[in-house]
Amino acid sequence: MTAQFLGPLMFVVAFTLIFTGYPVAFSLAGTALIFAALGVGLEVFPAALLLAVPERIFGIMSNYILLAVPFFIFMGIILERSRLAADLLTTIGQLFGRLRGGLALGVVFVGALLAAATGVVGASVVAMGLISLPVMLRYRYSPELATGVIAAAGTLGQIIPPSVVLVVLADQLGISVGDLFLGSLLPGVLLASLYAAYVVAVAFFRPSVAPALPTESRSRFGKGLGRRILGALMPPLVLIVVVLGSIFAGIATPTEAGALGAVGAMALAASRRRLSVAALRGALEETARLTTMVVFLLVGSTVFTLVFRGLNGDLWIEDLLTHLPGGRFGLLVVANLTIFLLGFFLDFFEIAFIILPLLVPAALALGIDMVWFGVMIGVNLQTSFLTPPFGFALFYLRGVAPPEVSTVQIYRGVLPFIGIQLLGLLLIILFPELVSTLLD
């Protein structure tokens, strides 16, 4: 009875510490060690179980799948710092700008392309915020529409492969990264299409908030546009084909493809004479910082999960989730609602490492397909980048937006796209073939 009481209490204490602002990795590991000591003192937790901690940490450090994370992060940062993303944004903006709402459509198109080339949200949002936002505001776009479409398009890097979050999800779910990449491709394209449809609808019904470029701007930009389009599109397209093609064709593992993409990004930057020592050092430092954060989170969550299971907390969670009203449907509702609400306050890595180990046993017990489940969670986690007050895409955009754009305008701008995200999530739940078609 005491062990059953300690498991739920441990869960509550960990989340209380997290919501007070204490670092998540240390909140999880510290809570685990405190409750392990309590369990040993009350003779409901075997002290010998803690001997598995070093072995689990070594397993994390030697995990071949997770090695893809720093490669994809590095590839995205190199593309952003070498201004290859900037070239793409500028050129596509000029191509679509002659249409009403065209600049916003160009942002969606480039966001999807950068997602497939980088898989890093920060790089996409910062690049588009620095380059596209001033242009859209100059041509009298509504600040809400401009900021909303930039933030939303930037988050496509979480669901369109190769995505860092999909690599982490595959590891946590115990499934193939390649299968999860393949399953998420159509849902990612669906979300980008829904964004584009919304922009077209806004431009049609409210032309004043999304005007076309003036005639003189179109003629000035149109000179040599075809050549510039090819020059801007080819480098990222080649990188996408090499990275994703090698994975889908079975030639390379995601880790090997990530390494190939990192080398390819450096080669593309060098071919444009933009691979400076300073840019390379900055990319390496940023990659090391982000990778270290991921590893510390994973270590903390691993220690937490070990102790939580030692106190039979996993059995309590599994019993609770498998006996929800509605069976599988009840689990899906609770899982998605929990992840969506936590997305208002926590980073997607934190949600993946804390919540997924609790959901997976129940999902397996109810016979849910893990690839479909992973794509569904991936889309839900993507929404966490847009939800105020702690959506990371909002922070990135606020950091590069002009002073005349207020935080409230950014928040209002993302609300329609949060609704679109939830619509996309509902479509994936109702039509699982969106995930299974390419796998079949």
N, C-alpha and C positions, 0 to 999 in steps of 0.2 A: 504493500500500500504506500509506503514511504517513497519507493522508487517511482511509482506512478505519479506521485505528487511532485517529485523533484524534476522530472522531465518537462512538464508544462511550465513549471516555475522558471526553469533555465531558459526556456524560449522567451518568456516575458521579460526577464532580466536583460537578456542580450539585446532585445529590441528597444528597451528603455534606455540603455546606454547609447545605442546607435542614434536614437532620436534626440538625445541631449547634445549631440555633436561630437562625441568621442570617436576617434578613428575606428572604422568598422573592423579592420583586421585585428586590432588589439581588443576591441569589445568582444569579438567572438572568441578569440583565444583566451583572454582573461576570464570571461564567464565560464568557459569550459574547465579551466584549471581550478577555479573556485568551487564549482559544483563537483568536480572529480574528488577534491579534498573532502567536501561534505559527504559525498557518497561513500568514500573509503571510511570516514569516521562513523557513519551510520551502518556500515557493513552491507551496503546495497550496491556497491560498485567495486569490481575487482581491480586493485591497484596495478596488477600485472598488465592490464589492458593499455596503460600509458606507455608501456615499452614499445607499442606499435607506432607511436608518434614519429620517432626518427625514421623508421622504415617508410612511413607514408610521405614524409617530407622528401626523402630521397626519391620516392616514386614520382613526386611532382617534378622535381628537378630533372629527372631523366625521362619525362614524358615526351615522346617523339612528336605527338600530335600538337602539343602546346608550343613546340618550337616554331610552328608556323606563325604564331602571334607576333613576335618581334619582326619577322620578315615582312609581313603585310603592313605593319605600322611604319616600318622604315620606308617601304615602297611608297606609301601614301605621302609621307612627309617630304621625301625627295621630289616627288612630282609637284607638290605645292610650293616648295622653296625654290625650285628651279624655274618657276613661272610657266611651266607647261600647261598647268590648269588655267592660268590667267590668259594665255593665248587662246585656249579653247573657248573660254567664256566670252572673250571679246569678239571673236569671229562669229560664233553661233548667235550672239546677241545681235550682231549686224545683219545676219541672215534672216532671223525671225522678226526683227524690229519693224519691218515694213507692214506687218500685220497688226491689227488692233489686239492688244494683249500679248504681242509677239515677244517682247522682252521677258515677260514672265514665263511664256512657253519655252523660250530659250534656256531659262534657268532650270526648268524641269528637265529638259533634254540633257543639259550639261550635268545636272545633279545625278541623273541615272548613269551617264557615261563615267563620271568621276567615281561613282559608287562601284562600278565594275572594274575601274582601274586602280582604286586605292583601298576601298573598304574602311576608310577612317572618316568618321563624322566631322571631327574638329577641322581637319584639313579642308574638307569640302565647304563647310559653312563659312569658315574664315575667308577662303578664297573668293567665294561668291559674294560675301558681305562687303569685302573690300573693293571688288571690281564692279559688280552688277548693281548694288544698292545705290551708290551715288548717281549712276546713269539713269536708273529708273526714277529716282526722285527728281533729277534734272528735267526729265520729260514728263513730269506731272503725274506720275503713278501715285496711287494712294499709298501712304506709308504702311498701312495695315496689310494691304495685298502684297506689297514688295517684301516686307520683312517675313510675312507668313510663308510665302512661296519659297523664299531662300532657306528659311529654317527647315521647312518640310522636305524640300528637295535634298538638302544636305544630309538628312537622316536616312535617305535611301541606302546609304553605305552600310546600314545595319542588316538589311534583308537581301540586297542584291549581292551575290557572291562576286569576288572573294570577300568575306566579311569576318572581322575579328570576332564579333559576338557569335557568329555561327560556328566558328572553330571551338569556342568555349562551350557552347551549347552541346555540340556533338560529343565533346569529351565528357560533359556532365551526364548526358543521356546514354552514353555507351554505344553510340551509333557511328556509322561512317561519315566523315566530313564530306566526302564526295557526294554521298546520297543526300545529305542535308543541303549542300550547295545546289544540286540538281533540283531538289524539291522546292527550293525557295525562289528559283529563277522566275517562274510564271507569276507567283504572288508579288514579287518585286516589280515586274513589268506592269501588273495590274494596278498596283498602287500609283506608279508613275502615270499611268493612263488616267486614273481617277483624278489625280492632281491636275493634269492637263485639261480634262473635261471641265473641271471647276473653273479654271482660268478662262477657258473659252466662254463658259456661261456668264461669268462676271463681265467679261469684255463685251458680250452681246447685250446684256441687260443694263449694264452700267458703264457705257463707253468712256465716261469722264474719268473713271478711276484707273483705266488701262488703255491709254491712247496709243495710236501708232506713231512711229517716228515722223517728224515733219519731212516734207518732200525734199528740202535741201540736204537734210541729214542722210536720207536714203541715197541720193545721187552721189554724195561725197563718199559714203561708206561702200557703195556698190562697185567702185573701181577696183578691179583685180580681186574681187571677193571669192570667185571660184578657186583661184590658186591658193588664197589664204585658207579657205575651208579645208582643202586637201592637206595643206601643210600643218594645220592645227589638229585635224582629225586623225591623221595616220599614226602618229606616235602612240597615243593612248589606245587606239584600236589594235595596233600590233601587240601592245603589251597585254591587252585583254585576251586576244586570241591565243597568245603564248601561254599565259597563266591558266585561264579557264580551259582552253583546249587541251592542254597537257593533262589536266585533272580528269575531265570528262572522257577523254580518250583512253584513260588508264595508263598513260605513259609515265606520269609522275604522281607521287603522293602530294597532298596539299602542302606539306612542309617543303618538299623539293620544289614544287611550283612557286611557293613563296620566296624561296631563295633565288630561283630563276627570275622572279619578278623584281626582287631587290636589285639584282645585277642589271636587269634590263632597264630599270628606272635610272640607275646611275649612267648606263650607256646612253640613254636618250638625253639625259641632262648634259653629258659630256659632248654629245654630237651637236648640241646647241651652244656649246661653250659656256655653260652655266653651272658646272660642277666645281665650285670653288672649295677651298679647304675649309673656309668658315661655314659654308652651307652644309658640308659633309659632317663637320664636327657638331653643328647644331642639331642635325638630323639624328646622329648617333646618341647625343645626350638626351634628346626628347624620347627616342625609342627606349633607351635604358630606363628613363624615369617611368614611362607608362608600363613597361614590362615588369619592373620591380613592383609597381603598385598591384598589378594583376597577380603576381606570384605571392606577395604578402597576403592579399585577400584570400587566395586559394589555400595558403597554409593555415590562416586563421579559421577558415570555414571547415577545413579538414579536421583540425583538432576539435572544433565544436561538434561536428558530425560524429566523430569517434566517441566522445563522452556522452552525447545525446543518445546514441544507440546503446551505449553501455548502461544507461539509465532507463532503457526501454522506451525512450521518447519516440523512436521511429515507429514502434508498434502502436503507440497511442495515436500518432498522426495518421498512419495507414488505416487503422480501424475507424477513425473519425471520417476520413475521406471516402473510404469504400462503402460506408453505410449512410452516405448523404441521400436525402430524398432525390429520386430521379436517376440514381446510378451514375452511368458515364456522363449524362447531361449535367447532373448536379456537380460532379467533379469539375467539368469544364467551366461551368459558371463560377464556382468558387475560385478555381485556379486563375481564371482570367480577371475576375474582379479583384482578387488579392494583388496580382502583379500590376494591374492598372493603378490601384490606389497607392501601392508602394512606390510606383514610378513618380509620384508627386514629390517624394522625399529622398529616394535612394538612387544611386547610380545603377546602370544595367548590370555591371559586373557583380555588384553586391547582391542584387536580386537573384542573379543566376546562381551564385555560389551558396546563398542562404536557402532560397525557396525550392530550387530544383531537386536537391537531394531528398526533400520531404515529399515532393509530388510524384517522383518517378516510381517508387514502389507501388503506390496506389494506382497509377496509370497502367503499370504492367499487370497488376492484379485484375484490372477491369478490361484487359485486352485491347488497350488503345495503341494504335500504330505510332511508334516513337518518332519517325521522320515527320509525319503529319503533326504530331504533338510539338515537335521542336520548331517547325515553321510557324505554327500558331503562336507559340511563346515568343519567337523572334519578332513577329509583327507587333505583338503586345509590348515587348521591350522597346521596340522602336518608338512607340508612342511616348515612353518615359522621357525621351529627349525633348518632347514638345510641351509637356505638362508643366505649368507654373506650380510652385515658385522655383523649383530646382532643376528644371529641364536643361540639360547641358547645352543643347543647341541654342537655347535662349541666352545662356551665359556667353557662348562664343560670339553670337551675333551682337549682343549688347556691347561687347568689348571693341567691336570694329565699326559699329553704326555711328553715323554723324550725331552730334549733340542735339540737333533739332528733332531727331526721332526719339520719342519717349519710351520708357520701359512699358508703360500701359499700352501704347500702340503696338509694340511687339507682342504683348500678351493677347491683345484683341486679334491681331493678325493670324496667330496660330490656331485660334479656336475652330474655324471651319476645317482646318486640316486635321485637327484631332478627331473631329467628326468623321472625316473621310477615312482616317486610320481605323476607327471603330467599324465603319462600314466594310472596309477591306477585311478586317478580322472576322466579321460576321459571315462574309462570303466564303472565306476559307473554311469556316466551321460547317457551313451549309453545303459546300461543294468541295469535298476532299479531293476530287479529281484534279483540282487546280494544283495540288501538290504531287499527286501520283502519276499524272499523265506522262511527264518526261521520264520518270523512273520506270514506268511500264514499257 
